[in-house]
Amino acid sequence: MHAMQYRITLPADYDMKIIRHRVESKGPLLDDFPGLGLKAYGIRERGVDGSPVNQYAPFYLWADPEAMNRFLWGPGFQGIVRDFGRPSVETWQGLAFEPGSAQGAVPRTATRHATAVPAGADPSGGGPAGAVEGALEEVRRTARADGVHSTALVIDPRGWELLHFTLWEDAAPPDAPGDRYQVLHLSTPDLARLPRGRQW
C-alpha cells in the first residue's frame, strides 16, 4: 500500500463552491480506476473546524504503485497541473490499514495527524517501546471507535514522520488530533485490495 496527498492552498477569499463543483463533476471519474484503493476528496475551509486556510487536499491509498504512476502521468493529474500549477506531492509507505465499524457508510469528514519518530526511538517497532508499535496500537484503537469508516498508518522514512489518516462517518470527535477535512466524495474502486492490518 502506498499513500499520496497534495495540498493546494487557495487564497483567503477563494470561493470554495468552485472546488465543490469540481469534485461533483470530476470525482466520479476515478470510481472505477484500477489499483486505487480509495481517494478521499478532502477540503478545508478558512474558519471552519479551526482551519486557517482554504485548501483542496485529496488523499489516496493505492493498492499498487503502478496505478499511482498511471494517475500522476495521466489526464486526471494533468488537469490539476493545468488549473492550479504543479503541486508538491507527498507520498508515504503503508504500515497498516484497518476498516472501521462504519465502513459501509459514506464518510463526511477526515482527520490527518502527523507525528515524528523520535531520533532515539527504535523505528522498527521491534519491542514494546518501538515508535511504530505504539502507532499500530493507536490504529487498532481508532478502528474500533464509533463512526470510523477506515483508518491508515503510513510513514515517510526520509523524514521519519508517521501519518495517521482516518475517515469518519460524521464529524470527528472533538478530541481527535490533527487537521480536519470535509470529504466531498469518496472513490473506492479497489478498496477490497488494500491489505488489512500490519503490512510487514
trRosetta pair geometry for C-beta under 8 A, 3 or more apart (Angstrom, degrees):
i j d omega theta_ij theta_ji phi_ij phi_ji
1 37 6.8 3 -131 -23 101 156
1 61 6.0 -11 -168 -173 110 95
1 62 6.7 148 -158 72 55 57
1 63 6.8 -27 -105 -110 72 37
1 94 3.0 32 85 -20 99 169
1 97 6.1 154 -87 -28 174 130
1 152 7.6 -135 144 -146 145 126
1 154 7.8 -115 115 -97 105 103
1 194 5.7 56 -101 -146 124 83
1 195 6.1 -129 -33 33 113 93
1 199 6.1 -105 24 -107 107 161
2 61 7.5 156 81 -157 42 48
2 62 4.4 -13 62 53 92 113
2 65 5.5 79 -13 -91 146 80
2 68 5.7 -52 86 -40 137 154
2 91 6.4 -12 -180 -166 107 102
2 92 7.2 153 -165 76 60 51
2 93 6.8 -43 -112 -115 67 38
2 94 6.1 -101 -69 -24 23 99
3 59 7.2 -12 -169 -175 98 89
3 60 6.6 154 -158 86 50 62
3 61 5.5 -21 -100 -101 75 66
3 62 7.4 -165 -78 12 25 81
3 91 6.8 151 84 -158 57 51
3 92 4.3 -10 60 57 108 101
3 93 7.9 -24 21 53 89 7
3 94 6.2 125 -25 -77 92 79
3 152 6.6 152 -84 130 132 143
3 154 4.2 -71 14 -83 141 167
3 163 7.2 -149 100 81 155 130
3 165 7.1 159 -146 9 143 145
4 59 7.5 160 85 -158 50 47
4 60 4.4 -9 59 59 95 112
4 62 6.7 41 -1 -22 113 113
4 68 6.1 145 -31 -139 147 121
4 89 6.1 -7 -164 179 102 103
4 90 6.9 154 -154 85 48 58
4 91 5.1 -11 -100 -103 78 76
4 92 7.7 -163 -67 21 39 72
5 57 6.2 26 -177 180 109 87
5 58 6.9 -167 -135 95 70 47
5 59 4.6 -14 -94 -107 109 71
5 60 6.9 -179 -71 19 56 74
5 89 7.6 161 81 -159 30 61
5 90 5.1 -13 62 60 81 106
5 112 7.8 69 -99 -123 173 149
6 57 7.1 -148 96 -135 43 59
6 58 7.1 13 49 53 76 80
6 80 7.3 93 81 167 149 154
6 87 4.0 103 -176 105 127 135
6 88 6.6 161 -132 82 90 45
6 89 4.9 -46 -73 -103 104 65
6 90 7.0 163 -84 14 47 75
7 55 5.6 -8 -172 -172 90 124
7 56 7.7 161 -156 82 44 45
7 57 4.1 7 -113 -109 75 109
7 87 7.3 175 55 -174 35 136
7 90 7.7 17 -5 1 95 120
8 55 6.5 150 77 -158 49 66
8 56 4.6 -10 59 60 108 92
8 57 6.9 -166 24 -71 63 61
8 80 7.6 -147 -56 -165 143 107
8 84 5.1 -14 -144 175 143 155
8 87 5.4 -90 -80 -87 87 140
9 53 5.2 -44 -141 179 103 141
9 54 7.1 111 -164 78 58 58
9 55 5.1 -28 -102 -100 58 92
10 14 3.9 -40 144 4 120 168
10 16 7.7 147 73 -88 151 77
10 19 7.7 -124 -33 -48 159 130
10 53 7.5 130 45 169 62 91
10 54 4.2 -61 68 103 102 108
10 55 6.5 -175 10 -86 85 33
10 56 6.7 63 -32 -8 119 90
11 14 4.5 129 61 -46 77 94
11 54 7.0 -4 75 50 36 129
12 46 5.8 65 -146 -70 70 171
12 53 7.7 -90 -94 -132 68 54
12 54 6.7 156 -121 1 28 109
14 18 7.3 -87 171 35 92 124
14 54 4.8 -165 54 100 116 159
15 18 5.3 90 92 -15 91 100
16 19 5.2 -41 -162 34 64 112
16 20 6.3 69 139 -22 75 98
16 43 6.5 119 -160 171 121 145
16 45 5.4 -49 -47 -107 168 105
16 54 5.9 -142 -73 -147 106 117
17 20 5.2 -50 -145 38 40 116
17 21 6.2 42 154 -20 68 102
18 21 6.0 -55 -151 36 28 109
18 22 6.4 33 148 -24 62 106
19 22 5.3 -49 -147 32 35 117
19 23 6.4 31 156 -16 67 103
19 43 5.7 125 123 -102 143 139
19 56 5.0 -157 -132 -87 135 117
19 184 7.8 -173 133 -27 91 163
20 23 6.0 -56 -149 37 29 106
20 24 6.3 31 153 -21 64 109
20 43 7.7 -64 -69 -9 72 163
20 184 6.2 -160 -126 -129 67 143
21 24 5.5 -54 -145 37 33 114
21 25 6.2 17 162 -8 67 110
22 25 6.4 -70 -150 43 23 98
22 26 5.7 -22 171 20 66 119
22 56 8.0 -6 71 -126 142 147
23 26 6.6 -71 -121 56 22 83
23 27 4.5 40 -178 -49 67 118
23 41 4.7 130 -135 159 126 150
23 43 7.9 -109 -32 -36 147 119
23 184 4.3 60 117 109 159 138
23 185 5.2 -177 169 3 107 120
24 27 6.6 -3 -87 13 11 116
24 184 7.4 -86 -55 163 68 119
24 185 7.5 170 -87 -53 39 129
26 29 5.4 -37 -171 6 60 124
26 76 7.9 139 176 -136 118 88
26 79 7.5 -163 -139 116 153 158
27 30 7.1 -71 -176 33 43 95
27 31 7.8 61 137 -48 69 95
27 41 5.4 -62 -112 -39 117 156
27 184 6.9 -139 -75 109 151 99
27 185 3.6 45 -174 83 154 167
27 187 6.7 -164 176 -48 78 105
28 31 4.9 -20 -161 -17 61 125
28 185 7.3 -104 -53 -166 59 144
28 187 7.5 155 -124 -92 30 104
29 33 7.9 48 129 -52 64 109
29 76 6.8 175 110 -101 129 112
30 33 4.4 -28 -155 -12 72 129
30 36 6.1 -27 175 66 107 172
30 39 5.6 7 112 30 146 148
30 71 8.0 35 -118 -116 122 121
30 76 6.8 64 -70 -119 109 155
30 187 4.3 17 100 -156 96 174
30 189 7.2 -117 154 -18 66 122
31 187 4.9 -126 -90 -131 50 95
31 188 7.8 1 -144 37 66 49
31 189 6.1 129 160 -66 36 96
32 189 5.1 130 -129 -113 25 128
33 36 4.4 40 89 4 106 131
33 67 6.9 117 145 -166 96 114
33 71 7.1 52 179 -82 145 108
33 187 7.0 38 21 155 107 139
33 189 5.4 174 49 15 54 153
34 67 6.2 -139 106 -105 63 119
34 189 6.7 -103 -84 130 30 136
34 190 6.6 73 -156 -49 44 128
35 62 6.3 8 150 -164 88 88
35 63 5.3 -146 -161 61 49 94
35 64 4.5 -78 -143 46 107 97
35 66 6.4 -108 -129 77 161 81
35 67 2.4 -173 109 -59 135 143
35 68 7.5 -117 135 -25 121 57
35 70 7.3 101 55 32 144 129
35 190 5.9 14 -95 11 4 158
35 193 7.9 -72 -127 83 36 153
36 39 6.0 -22 179 -30 129 103
36 60 6.7 -73 -145 -155 97 106
36 61 8.0 103 -174 79 61 54
36 62 6.2 -51 -116 -115 50 65
36 63 6.9 30 91 9 2 94
36 67 5.7 -152 -51 154 63 138
36 71 7.4 84 -77 -58 115 137
36 187 6.5 3 123 118 136 114
36 189 5.3 64 67 44 95 109
36 190 5.8 131 68 28 42 102
37 60 7.8 118 52 176 84 68
37 61 4.2 -57 73 104 126 94
37 62 6.1 174 4 -128 96 8
37 63 4.5 131 -59 -47 90 86
37 97 7.9 -67 169 -137 156 163
37 188 7.2 -18 156 -145 46 66
37 190 5.4 -68 -90 90 44 84
37 191 5.5 88 -173 -105 67 42
37 193 6.3 -126 -97 72 86 86
37 194 4.0 73 -139 -62 137 111
38 60 7.2 178 92 -148 53 47
38 61 5.0 25 45 42 85 102
38 150 7.4 144 -3 63 165 149
38 167 8.0 -80 147 -36 153 150
38 186 6.4 -17 -163 -171 104 93
38 187 6.6 154 -155 85 50 58
38 188 4.8 -4 -103 -103 86 77
38 191 5.6 51 -61 -95 96 93
38 194 7.3 -27 -7 -41 96 144
39 58 5.8 8 -176 180 97 117
39 59 7.2 164 -152 82 51 44
39 60 5.0 -10 -102 -101 80 79
39 61 8.0 -154 -68 26 45 60
39 186 7.1 165 81 -154 54 47
39 187 4.4 9 47 51 101 106
39 188 8.0 -150 26 -65 60 47
40 58 6.6 168 84 -154 50 65
40 59 4.8 -4 54 55 101 94
40 60 8.0 -159 23 -71 66 37
40 107 7.1 -33 -123 80 118 131
40 110 5.5 90 152 -57 153 152
40 167 6.0 -158 -93 -94 143 116
40 181 7.5 101 135 104 120 140
40 183 5.1 -58 -169 -127 100 115
40 186 5.6 -9 -105 -108 66 84
41 58 5.1 -24 -114 -103 50 100
41 183 6.5 105 65 -162 60 63
41 184 4.6 -66 101 59 112 92
41 185 4.3 27 25 50 133 84
41 186 7.2 -135 12 -70 82 40
41 187 7.8 73 -31 -7 99 92
42 56 7.9 138 91 -166 57 44
42 57 4.9 -41 89 81 104 82
42 58 6.0 154 27 -99 75 35
42 59 5.9 28 3 -3 128 98
42 110 5.4 -74 -98 44 128 132
42 181 3.5 -1 -163 172 117 146
42 182 6.8 140 -152 70 62 43
42 183 5.6 -34 -91 -95 71 64
42 184 7.6 171 -96 6 20 82
43 54 7.9 -13 -177 -168 99 67
43 55 6.5 163 -159 87 56 59
43 56 5.6 -23 -106 -106 86 55
43 57 6.9 141 -102 26 32 77
43 181 6.4 128 55 -161 28 88
43 182 5.3 -25 62 60 85 96
43 184 6.3 41 -1 -27 112 117
44 48 7.2 -176 -172 70 60 99
44 49 7.5 -108 -141 67 85 111
44 51 4.1 173 176 -130 110 151
44 53 6.1 53 101 82 122 79
44 54 6.9 -178 95 -143 73 25
44 55 4.3 19 46 46 102 104
44 57 6.7 20 -4 13 97 124
44 179 6.8 -53 -84 177 140 112
44 180 7.3 114 -111 85 98 58
44 181 5.8 -74 -64 -108 79 68
44 182 7.4 151 -90 12 35 82
45 48 4.1 37 74 20 100 129
45 51 6.1 115 68 65 36 142
45 54 5.9 13 -131 -112 47 75
45 182 7.1 14 -7 4 104 128
46 51 5.9 -112 -103 107 29 97
46 52 6.6 -1 -130 164 81 24
46 53 5.8 -50 -83 -175 88 8
46 54 4.9 -49 -22 -47 98 76
47 51 6.9 -38 22 67 24 80
48 51 5.6 -1 63 28 66 112
48 182 7.5 -8 124 -34 141 118
49 180 4.1 -98 152 83 141 136
50 180 7.0 86 48 27 98 118
51 54 7.8 97 133 -76 128 32
51 55 7.3 -132 -169 17 132 109
51 179 7.4 67 -101 -156 90 93
51 180 7.1 -116 -55 63 98 84
56 84 7.8 -126 56 -85 131 160
57 181 6.5 -114 71 -110 113 134
59 110 6.9 -162 27 152 141 163
59 112 7.1 -171 -81 -84 147 124
59 165 5.9 -176 172 -155 153 147
59 181 7.9 158 -10 40 121 169
60 68 7.2 138 123 -111 141 95
60 71 7.8 -174 -130 83 165 168
61 94 7.2 78 -149 -94 96 124
61 97 6.9 103 -164 -105 151 135
61 152 5.9 -169 -92 -76 135 163
61 194 5.9 27 134 -109 127 135
62 65 6.4 94 119 -90 139 37
62 67 5.5 179 -155 76 108 108
62 68 4.4 -41 -93 -55 165 105
63 67 6.8 39 55 23 76 147
63 190 4.5 -88 -1 120 149 130
63 193 3.9 43 -143 104 147 119
63 194 5.7 -105 -92 -71 88 60
64 67 5.1 95 71 0 83 103
64 68 7.7 -151 102 -4 48 85
64 193 7.8 -39 -28 139 90 139
65 68 5.3 -49 -155 33 47 115
65 69 6.5 46 150 -18 72 101
66 69 5.6 -54 -152 38 36 111
66 70 6.4 41 149 -23 67 103
67 70 5.5 -49 -147 33 35 114
67 71 6.5 35 153 -19 64 102
67 190 7.9 -134 -74 25 172 148
68 71 5.8 -56 -154 34 31 110
68 72 6.4 27 153 -17 66 108
68 91 7.9 86 179 -122 150 123
69 72 5.7 -56 -142 38 33 108
69 73 6.2 7 166 3 69 110
70 73 6.6 -71 -143 51 23 91
70 74 5.5 29 159 -36 63 125
71 74 5.6 -64 -135 32 24 116
71 76 5.8 -42 -156 63 79 127
71 77 5.8 98 150 -30 72 115
72 77 5.2 2 -134 14 34 169
72 89 7.2 -13 -115 -79 119 176
73 77 7.4 20 -16 53 13 128
74 77 6.3 92 62 21 66 92
74 78 7.0 -126 113 -4 34 102
75 78 5.4 -63 -141 43 35 113
75 79 6.4 47 158 -31 68 98
76 79 6.0 -55 -165 22 28 112
76 80 7.5 26 143 -14 60 99
77 80 5.3 -44 -159 29 48 115
77 81 6.5 48 144 -18 70 100
78 81 5.3 -47 -147 37 41 115
78 82 6.2 47 151 -23 67 103
79 82 5.6 -50 -144 35 32 113
79 83 6.2 14 162 -7 65 112
80 83 6.3 -71 -145 45 25 98
80 84 5.7 -37 -180 36 67 111
80 86 8.0 86 111 -116 92 43
80 87 6.7 -59 149 7 122 110
81 84 7.3 -79 -118 59 14 70
81 85 6.7 -25 -156 168 53 16
81 86 4.7 12 -124 -82 98 72
81 87 8.0 -129 -90 3 63 69
84 87 6.6 4 110 -47 119 103
90 156 7.4 -62 -171 -81 97 134
91 156 7.6 118 89 -105 50 93
92 154 3.5 89 121 147 134 122
92 155 5.8 143 -167 61 103 22
92 156 5.2 -75 -106 -62 85 71
92 163 5.8 -112 -81 34 166 126
93 154 6.3 162 77 -163 38 82
93 155 5.5 -26 60 63 92 81
93 156 7.7 148 13 -90 79 30
93 157 6.6 14 12 -17 129 105
94 97 6.6 -20 -166 -37 122 104
94 152 6.9 -64 -135 -169 93 114
94 153 7.9 97 -165 84 58 55
94 154 5.4 -46 -103 -106 44 89
94 195 7.7 127 124 52 142 103
94 199 5.3 32 115 34 96 168
95 132 6.5 -135 -155 -157 146 115
95 135 7.4 31 108 105 152 122
95 136 7.0 -115 143 -84 115 92
95 153 4.5 -59 72 106 112 97
95 154 5.9 174 8 -105 88 29
95 155 5.6 66 -41 -11 123 104
95 162 7.7 -31 11 -134 153 95
95 198 7.2 -32 164 -141 69 61
95 199 5.8 -169 -166 38 21 106
95 200 7.7 -44 -140 -1 63 105
96 136 5.5 129 -37 -125 155 84
96 139 4.9 120 101 103 137 169
96 152 6.8 171 91 -153 59 51
96 153 4.4 25 47 41 97 108
96 197 6.2 -52 -143 170 90 27
96 198 5.3 -26 -95 -93 100 44
96 199 6.1 -158 -78 -7 42 92
97 150 6.9 4 -175 178 88 112
97 151 7.6 172 -150 90 49 45
97 152 4.8 -8 -105 -107 77 87
97 153 7.8 -146 -65 26 44 65
97 194 5.0 -76 111 152 166 117
97 195 6.4 118 40 81 116 56
97 196 6.1 -96 87 -116 86 39
97 197 7.4 -29 60 11 57 22
97 199 7.4 51 4 -49 86 120
98 139 5.7 140 5 154 127 98
98 140 6.5 152 -73 -101 164 47
98 142 7.5 131 68 79 130 88
98 143 3.6 -64 124 -83 132 147
98 150 6.7 173 91 -156 48 69
98 151 5.4 -8 60 60 93 87
98 152 7.7 179 22 -80 63 44
98 196 6.5 75 -106 -157 50 82
98 197 6.8 66 -84 -76 84 45
99 103 4.3 -2 -171 -73 108 147
99 143 6.9 77 85 -151 29 114
99 149 7.7 -63 -156 155 68 48
99 150 5.0 -41 -117 -103 49 92
99 196 7.0 -46 -1 -114 91 112
100 103 5.6 151 59 -51 60 82
100 142 7.7 -70 -92 132 117 72
100 143 5.0 -147 -92 -155 73 61
100 144 7.7 -140 -137 -54 80 14
100 145 7.2 -37 -143 60 125 69
100 147 7.6 -17 143 100 142 30
100 148 3.0 -143 -134 105 160 92
100 149 5.4 71 46 76 117 8
100 150 5.5 -144 0 -74 90 32
100 151 6.4 76 -52 -11 110 92
100 167 7.8 -157 16 73 130 81
101 143 8.0 124 -20 162 71 63
101 144 7.3 57 -30 -150 110 36
101 146 6.9 -46 59 -122 135 41
101 147 7.7 10 68 -7 100 18
101 148 6.4 77 29 55 74 81
102 105 4.5 -31 176 23 94 122
102 107 7.6 109 116 -84 115 81
102 146 7.7 67 -34 177 118 48
102 147 5.3 7 -17 -152 151 27
102 148 5.9 147 31 68 101 32
102 149 5.1 -64 95 -79 91 54
102 168 7.7 43 71 -162 144 43
102 169 4.0 -82 164 -50 154 125
103 149 5.4 103 -105 -166 46 59
103 150 5.8 66 -106 -57 96 90
105 149 6.2 -114 68 -95 88 97
105 169 4.3 26 97 -122 149 109
106 169 7.7 88 71 -139 38 69
106 186 6.4 -177 -153 27 76 124
107 110 6.7 66 145 -65 135 82
107 149 4.2 -78 -65 -19 116 153
107 167 3.9 -62 -103 172 171 105
107 168 5.8 109 -149 67 103 32
107 169 5.8 -87 -109 -91 60 32
107 183 5.1 25 110 60 94 157
107 186 6.0 87 42 -54 94 145
108 168 6.9 -53 56 95 71 79
108 169 6.7 32 11 155 91 33
108 170 5.7 16 41 -122 127 35
108 171 7.4 -40 90 -56 118 47
108 182 7.0 -38 164 -153 71 69
108 183 5.8 173 180 50 17 95
109 167 7.7 152 89 -158 45 52
109 168 4.7 -18 72 61 92 110
109 170 6.9 15 13 141 113 26
109 171 5.6 61 -3 -119 156 37
109 172 5.4 -124 115 -25 132 86
109 180 6.4 -15 -172 -170 116 92
109 181 6.4 149 -163 81 63 56
109 182 6.1 -45 -104 -111 70 41
109 183 5.9 -157 -84 0 12 95
110 165 6.7 0 -178 -173 114 83
110 166 6.5 165 -155 86 66 49
110 167 5.1 -29 -100 -102 91 58
110 168 6.6 179 -87 13 34 82
110 172 7.7 28 159 -52 8 124
110 180 7.5 152 81 -157 48 48
110 181 4.4 -13 60 60 94 110
110 183 5.3 92 -21 -58 102 111
111 164 7.5 -2 108 110 97 95
111 165 7.4 178 88 -147 54 42
111 166 5.0 1 51 54 94 98
111 168 7.1 52 -10 -21 94 118
111 172 5.0 84 -45 -103 119 163
111 176 5.1 -121 -69 143 167 123
111 177 7.2 113 172 83 133 42
111 178 4.6 107 174 78 96 120
111 179 6.9 154 -154 77 59 46
111 180 5.8 -24 -100 -100 76 62
111 181 7.4 -173 -79 17 28 82
112 163 6.7 -13 -167 -170 85 103
112 164 7.4 163 -152 84 37 57
112 165 5.4 2 -106 -106 75 79
112 178 5.1 -166 82 170 37 128
112 179 4.9 -15 58 57 95 98
112 181 6.9 48 -9 -16 106 117
113 163 7.2 152 80 -156 45 54
113 164 4.6 -9 60 57 97 103
113 165 8.0 -174 25 -73 65 40
113 176 7.9 -132 -46 163 133 77
113 177 4.6 76 -117 104 139 96
113 178 3.0 -104 -73 -65 79 126
113 179 7.6 -180 -74 18 52 63
114 161 5.5 2 -170 176 108 115
114 162 7.0 155 -155 84 55 50
114 163 5.0 -20 -99 -101 78 78
114 164 7.9 -164 -74 22 32 67
114 178 7.3 113 2 -118 56 105
115 135 7.4 -168 62 -97 129 119
115 161 7.2 159 81 -159 32 68
115 162 5.0 -15 64 62 85 101
115 164 7.7 27 4 -6 103 101
116 159 7.7 -79 -122 144 91 92
116 160 6.4 58 -164 107 74 87
116 161 5.6 -42 -102 -105 58 73
116 162 7.6 168 -105 19 8 79
117 121 5.5 -126 175 66 82 127
117 123 5.0 44 173 -105 154 98
117 131 4.5 119 -139 117 89 163
117 132 7.4 -8 -109 -53 123 76
117 155 7.7 28 -36 -141 127 119
117 160 4.1 -93 47 167 111 103
117 161 7.1 -137 -2 -83 81 22
117 162 6.2 100 -54 -25 87 99
118 121 4.2 97 63 -19 90 111
118 131 6.4 -178 26 -86 80 132
119 160 8.0 115 -94 85 52 156
121 129 7.4 -144 -143 141 85 89
121 130 7.1 107 171 -152 98 40
121 131 4.1 70 144 -42 146 115
122 125 6.9 174 111 -48 96 19
122 126 5.6 -79 152 30 139 96
122 127 6.6 57 61 31 155 93
122 129 6.7 86 27 95 112 88
122 130 4.7 -69 88 -109 103 78
122 131 6.8 177 70 1 51 82
123 130 7.3 57 167 -164 7 91
123 131 5.7 -27 -112 47 50 118
123 132 6.1 66 180 -27 54 109
123 157 7.9 109 157 -125 152 89
123 160 6.2 -98 -101 -138 140 111
124 130 6.2 -79 82 -139 53 132
124 132 6.7 -80 152 26 13 131
125 130 3.3 141 -125 129 37 143
125 131 6.7 -96 -75 60 76 48
125 132 3.5 -84 -49 70 120 98
125 133 3.6 144 -156 -41 101 82
125 134 7.9 -151 -119 6 100 59
125 136 6.8 62 -143 -4 156 126
126 130 5.5 139 29 -72 46 135
126 133 7.9 -107 26 -41 18 127
127 130 5.5 135 53 -30 53 95
127 133 7.3 -117 88 -4 29 158
128 133 6.6 -131 -141 111 26 151
129 133 7.8 74 74 52 16 128
130 133 4.0 85 71 1 104 111
130 134 7.0 -174 89 -8 58 81
131 134 6.3 -59 -160 34 31 108
131 135 6.6 25 150 -14 65 110
131 162 7.3 -157 146 -33 108 136
132 135 5.4 -58 -150 40 38 112
132 136 6.2 44 151 -25 70 102
132 155 7.4 -37 -106 -65 112 144
132 162 7.2 172 -105 -92 69 131
133 136 5.7 -50 -149 31 31 114
133 137 6.8 32 152 -18 62 102
134 137 5.8 -53 -153 33 35 111
134 138 6.6 37 148 -20 65 103
135 138 5.4 -50 -151 33 37 116
135 139 6.7 44 149 -23 65 98
135 153 5.5 134 144 -147 109 141
135 162 5.2 -104 -117 -170 161 158
135 164 7.2 -148 -163 -67 101 105
136 139 5.6 -48 -153 29 36 114
136 140 6.7 35 150 -17 65 102
136 153 6.5 -130 -93 44 54 165
136 198 6.0 18 -141 -91 136 102
137 140 5.6 -51 -152 35 36 112
137 141 6.4 37 150 -18 67 104
138 141 5.6 -52 -147 37 34 112
138 142 6.2 36 154 -21 66 106
138 153 7.8 113 75 -83 96 130
138 164 6.9 -67 115 -97 123 144
139 142 5.7 -54 -146 36 30 112
139 143 6.4 33 155 -23 64 105
139 151 5.6 -179 -151 116 78 117
139 152 7.5 1 -134 -161 124 11
139 153 4.7 -85 -68 -30 136 120
139 164 6.9 -157 -85 -126 83 103
140 143 5.8 -52 -150 30 30 113
140 144 7.0 24 154 -15 61 106
141 144 6.0 -65 -159 36 33 108
141 145 7.1 47 146 -41 65 96
142 145 5.6 -40 -158 5 41 119
142 148 6.1 137 154 -110 74 154
142 151 4.6 103 109 -88 124 175
142 164 7.3 142 -29 -171 167 128
142 166 5.7 -106 169 -99 136 138
143 148 5.9 -153 -136 110 33 149
143 150 7.6 3 -117 -144 91 41
143 151 5.3 -130 -72 33 76 118
144 148 7.7 40 49 32 15 140
145 148 5.0 88 70 -28 86 121
145 173 7.5 -93 176 -15 138 132
147 168 5.3 24 140 -161 103 87
147 169 4.5 -121 -157 34 74 104
147 170 5.8 -70 -148 32 130 85
147 173 8.0 142 59 -43 136 87
148 151 6.0 -29 -171 -34 127 108
148 166 6.2 -59 -137 -169 102 111
148 167 7.3 101 -167 78 61 59
148 168 6.3 -46 -106 -105 47 63
148 169 7.5 -62 -23 -13 7 88
149 166 8.0 137 48 175 78 66
149 167 3.9 -49 59 104 120 107
149 168 6.5 -150 -1 -88 93 8
149 169 5.9 139 -54 -61 90 68
150 166 7.4 -166 97 -145 43 55
150 167 5.3 25 48 39 74 111
151 164 6.8 -6 -174 -172 104 90
151 165 7.0 168 -154 89 57 49
151 166 4.2 -7 -108 -106 94 86
151 167 7.3 -150 -72 24 53 65
152 164 7.4 161 84 -154 50 46
152 165 4.9 -7 57 59 97 96
152 166 7.7 -173 22 -75 60 49
153 162 6.5 -16 -167 -169 94 103
153 163 7.4 155 -154 80 47 50
153 164 5.8 -17 -100 -100 73 69
154 162 7.5 149 81 -158 40 55
154 163 5.0 -20 65 61 89 100
154 165 7.2 8 10 4 110 111
155 160 7.5 -12 -173 -143 107 40
155 161 6.9 161 -153 82 62 45
155 162 5.4 -29 -99 -101 84 61
155 163 7.2 177 -86 16 33 78
156 159 5.2 13 109 42 116 91
156 160 7.4 -82 89 -21 71 11
156 161 4.7 6 48 52 106 94
156 163 7.3 57 -14 -16 94 113
157 160 6.4 27 -146 -79 42 57
164 178 7.0 -135 74 -51 97 152
166 172 7.3 104 95 -113 116 120
166 176 7.3 -113 66 -162 141 133
167 183 6.7 42 -139 -59 96 160
167 186 7.3 68 -145 -106 148 137
168 171 6.8 -23 120 129 140 12
168 172 4.7 -169 -24 -78 162 71
168 176 7.9 -100 -62 -49 142 175
172 176 4.2 -86 162 47 116 151
172 180 6.0 -142 32 -120 130 107
173 176 4.8 116 61 -28 79 98
176 180 7.9 100 91 -88 112 101
183 186 6.2 22 165 -58 126 96
188 191 3.9 2 -177 -42 105 123
190 193 4.3 -23 169 25 100 122
190 194 7.4 123 122 -34 80 75
191 194 6.0 -39 -166 6 44 112
195 199 5.5 112 90 -107 132 99
